[in-house]
Amino acid sequence: MDYLGVLHEWREPLLVAGQVLLILLLAWLLQGLLVRAISRLGDRYSLVPREVLLLLRGLLRWLVIGSALMLVLERLGVSASVLWAALTGFAAVAAVAFFAIWSVLSNMFCALLIFALGPFRLGDLVEIIETADKPGVKGRVHAINLFYTTLEDVSDEHAGALLQVPNSMFFQKSVRRWR
């Protein structure tokens, strides 16, 4: 049996497999380092809300995974122009989907602004003012999540009822706040 011939025949596939494993290992290590760094920053500086850190960790995780996948496909022989065409096609579809779900993304972005800027906090009494002569939505801030801010109604007739107000409403209308 000609071992050198067999070794020469398997040299290229083994080299590619080794490169793929190295790419995957480095991506796994990089993703772990980034997640750990973001977690440490969140623990050290309490200015950034936990929800924002979760979003950032997930975004970075998918960015590293996507980059590793592109590198692996390139090592397996998929042409760079095919990858680029697929990526731009995906970006075009994502842009259309972005416009289709604009209100959801708007509420998520407004939630990030509420967390970052702090126009009100849990326990504050807030009122979204419709017009000068018409009363608006008024309640005590019960919870804030990525889509809604939950207010506990303080009116006499509906006391204790929970109102879910889309986060974008706090940036479209005037807000009155009492601490």
Helices and strands as residue ranges (DSSP letters): H 3-44, H 50-75, H 80-100, H 102-117, E 125-129, E 137-144, E 148-153, E 162-166, H 169-172, E 174-178
